[in-house]
Amino acid sequence: MSTPFYVSPQQAMADRAEYARKGIARGRSLVVLQYADGIVFVGENPSRALHKFSEIYDRIGFAAAGKYNEYENLRIGGVRYADLRGYTYDRDDVTARGLANVYAQTLGTIFSSQAEKPYEVELVVAEVGESADGDQIYRLPHDGSIVDEHGSVAVGGNAEQISGFLDQRHRDDMTLAEALKLAVQALSRDTNGSEREIPAERLEVAVLDRTRPQKRKFKRIVGAQLSRLLDAGAGAGAGAGDDAEDLALPDEDEGDK
């Protein structure tokens, strides 16, 4: 009878972490930025139906990089958790921190279980506050740990390089147009340092806008509205950013979800 091959627990966990990281790295990067009136989500996504960003609850948004079927299951679970908690207690009891803790428990359990492979996903859960001081952004890697982020965060294939680019240039008081321009610049940088152009039709953009009068602060920016915002953000002139931000605020039929 042959002796079973022994793998130390440390090596087994390291192998699982490497497996998950490689899977996440194959996906396109995305960024989440604070700006003066809320939080903006920006990513390269050629699909119009398979979204990287979604609304979870009134003030809470969700972003994910990695395998779509895995993070879609997590998104649906998050919506159910939020709806049940809001119905059972109060809508104000649904928070990004509470949701991040639920996701952390789920991801941590899956990562440490030898019965199934680790999820190849990295999540961002964000909540917009009444003021910028109340904004919350949490990053959840594949192993279920929670990282409290401030200002900006990048996840996905080229996240480390993008994060360095954003850290040097991001300001919390940026207009929406300025934040969107910075996000696109960061996503356009390849690993070798060269830049490429990302057309508007390949961008997925959404905001949590604290100035919206509705309870639900999540809104997608699409179509002509996105194109006008990108053009205004790229233009010179002191008032370009403010004008572009105004373009993004009106509600359109293109949907909050």
C-alpha positions in Angstrom: 0.0 0.0 0.0 1.5 3.3 -1.0 2.0 6.1 1.5 -0.4 9.1 0.9 1.4 12.2 -0.4 1.7 14.7 2.4 1.1 18.4 2.0 1.5 20.7 4.9 -1.4 22.9 5.8 0.6 26.0 5.1 1.5 24.8 1.7 -2.1 23.8 0.9 -3.4 27.2 1.9 -0.6 28.9 -0.1 -1.5 26.8 -3.2 -5.2 27.7 -2.8 -4.4 31.4 -2.5 -2.2 31.3 -5.6 -5.0 29.5 -7.5 -7.5 32.2 -6.6 -5.1 35.1 -7.4 -4.3 33.7 -10.8 -8.0 33.4 -11.6 -8.7 37.0 -10.5 -5.7 38.3 -12.4 -7.2 37.0 -15.7 -10.1 39.4 -15.3 -10.2 43.0 -16.2 -9.5 45.6 -13.5 -12.0 48.0 -12.1 -11.8 51.0 -9.8 -14.0 52.6 -7.1 -13.3 56.2 -6.3 -14.7 58.7 -3.8 -15.7 62.1 -5.3 -17.3 65.2 -3.9 -20.9 64.0 -4.2 -20.5 60.3 -3.7 -18.7 57.2 -5.0 -18.1 56.2 -8.6 -17.5 52.7 -10.0 -15.6 52.4 -13.3 -14.5 49.3 -15.2 -13.8 48.0 -18.7 -16.6 45.7 -19.6 -17.6 45.0 -23.2 -20.8 43.2 -22.1 -24.0 45.2 -21.8 -25.8 42.5 -19.9 -23.2 41.0 -17.5 -22.5 43.8 -15.0 -19.6 44.2 -12.7 -21.4 46.8 -10.6 -24.8 46.5 -9.0 -27.1 48.0 -6.4 -27.4 46.0 -3.2 -29.6 48.4 -1.2 -30.5 52.1 -0.8 -27.0 53.5 -0.3 -24.9 50.4 -0.9 -23.2 49.3 -4.2 -21.3 46.2 -5.1 -18.3 45.7 -7.5 -16.5 42.5 -8.3 -13.7 41.1 -10.4 -13.1 37.5 -11.3 -15.4 34.7 -12.3 -18.9 36.0 -13.1 -20.9 33.0 -12.0 -19.2 33.1 -8.6 -19.6 36.8 -7.8 -23.1 36.8 -9.2 -24.1 34.2 -6.6 -22.5 36.4 -3.9 -24.4 39.5 -5.2 -27.7 37.7 -5.1 -27.0 36.5 -1.6 -26.2 40.0 -0.6 -29.4 41.4 -2.0 -31.4 38.8 -0.1 -29.5 39.5 3.1 -30.1 43.3 2.8 -33.8 42.9 1.9 -34.5 40.5 4.8 -32.6 42.7 7.3 -34.3 45.9 6.1 -37.7 44.2 6.3 -37.2 42.6 9.7 -35.5 45.6 11.4 -35.2 48.9 9.7 -33.7 50.1 6.4 -31.1 52.1 8.3 -29.9 48.8 9.8 -28.6 47.6 6.4 -25.0 48.8 6.2 -21.9 48.1 4.1 -20.0 47.0 7.1 -22.6 44.4 8.0 -22.8 43.2 4.4 -19.0 43.0 4.2 -18.9 40.9 7.3 -21.4 38.4 5.7 -19.3 38.2 2.6 -16.1 37.7 4.6 -17.6 34.8 6.5 -18.8 33.2 3.2 -15.5 33.7 1.4 -13.4 32.6 4.4 -15.4 29.4 4.8 -15.1 28.5 1.2 -11.4 29.3 1.1 -10.5 27.2 4.1 -12.7 24.2 3.1 -10.8 21.4 1.4 -14.1 20.1 -0.1 -14.3 22.8 -2.7 -12.1 25.1 -4.6 -11.7 28.7 -3.5 -13.7 31.4 -5.2 -11.8 33.3 -7.9 -13.3 36.7 -6.9 -12.4 40.0 -5.3 -15.2 42.2 -4.1 -15.8 45.8 -3.2 -18.7 46.9 -1.0 -19.3 50.6 -0.8 -21.8 52.8 1.0 -22.4 56.5 0.4 -23.0 58.6 3.5 -24.8 61.9 4.1 -21.4 63.5 3.8 -18.0 62.4 2.5 -17.0 61.5 6.1 -19.7 58.9 6.2 -18.6 57.1 3.0 -17.4 53.5 3.4 -15.5 51.3 1.0 -14.5 47.7 1.9 -12.4 45.4 -0.2 -12.8 41.7 0.2 -10.1 39.4 -1.3 -10.6 35.8 -2.1 -9.7 34.6 1.4 -12.4 36.5 3.2 -10.3 39.2 4.8 -11.7 42.7 5.0 -9.7 45.8 4.0 -11.2 49.2 4.9 -10.2 51.5 2.0 -10.2 55.2 1.8 -10.4 57.4 -1.3 -9.8 54.8 -4.0 -9.4 51.1 -4.6 -8.6 48.9 -7.6 -9.3 45.2 -8.0 -8.6 42.7 -10.8 -5.8 41.9 -13.1 -3.6 45.0 -12.9 -4.8 46.3 -9.5 -1.4 46.9 -7.9 -0.2 49.2 -10.7 -3.5 51.0 -10.9 -3.7 51.6 -7.2 -0.3 53.2 -7.2 -1.4 55.5 -10.1 -4.6 56.5 -8.2 -2.9 57.0 -4.9 -0.7 59.7 -6.4 -3.5 61.6 -8.1 -6.8 61.1 -6.4 -8.5 63.8 -4.3 -11.7 63.4 -2.3 -13.1 66.8 -3.5 -12.9 65.8 -7.2 -16.0 66.4 -9.4 -17.6 63.4 -11.0 -16.0 64.3 -14.3 -12.5 64.6 -12.8 -12.9 61.3 -11.0 -14.2 59.5 -14.1 -11.3 60.9 -16.2 -8.8 59.7 -13.6 -10.3 56.3 -13.4 -10.2 55.9 -17.2 -6.6 57.0 -17.3 -5.7 54.5 -14.6 -7.5 51.6 -16.4 -5.9 52.6 -19.7 -2.4 51.9 -18.5 -1.0 48.5 -19.4 1.4 46.5 -17.3 4.4 47.7 -19.4 3.5 51.3 -18.7 2.0 52.1 -22.1 -1.4 53.6 -22.5 -4.3 52.5 -24.7 -7.7 54.1 -25.5 -10.8 52.6 -24.0 -13.9 53.7 -26.0 -17.0 54.7 -24.1 -19.0 51.7 -25.3 -16.5 49.4 -23.4 -16.9 51.2 -20.1 -19.3 50.3 -17.3 -19.9 53.3 -15.0 -22.2 53.7 -12.0 -22.4 56.1 -9.1 -23.7 56.2 -5.6 -24.8 59.9 -5.6 -25.6 61.4 -2.2 -27.4 64.3 -3.8 -30.2 62.2 -5.3 -33.5 62.9 -3.6 -34.6 59.3 -3.8 -33.7 56.7 -1.1 -31.9 54.7 -3.7 -28.6 56.4 -4.5 -27.3 54.0 -7.1 -27.4 55.0 -10.7 -25.8 53.8 -13.9 -24.3 56.3 -16.3 -24.7 55.0 -19.9 -25.1 56.0 -23.5 -25.0 59.7 -24.5 -24.9 60.7 -20.9 -21.6 58.9 -20.4 -20.2 60.2 -23.7 -21.0 63.8 -22.7 -19.5 63.3 -19.3 -16.3 61.9 -20.8 -16.0 64.7 -23.3 -16.5 67.3 -20.7 -14.0 65.7 -18.4 -11.4 65.6 -21.1 -12.0 69.3 -22.1 -9.9 72.2 -20.8 -11.4 75.0 -18.8 -12.1 75.6 -15.2 -15.8 74.9 -15.4 -15.7 71.7 -17.4 -15.8 69.3 -14.4 -18.8 71.0 -12.8 -20.8 71.1 -16.1 -20.0 67.4 -16.6 -21.2 66.5 -13.1 -24.5 68.2 -13.8 -24.9 66.1 -16.9 -24.7 62.9 -14.8 -27.3 63.7 -12.2 -30.7 63.7 -14.1 -32.5 60.4 -13.9 -33.1 58.6 -17.2 -35.0 55.5 -18.2 -31.7 53.6 -18.6 -32.2 52.5 -15.1 -31.0 52.4 -11.6 -30.4 48.7 -11.6 
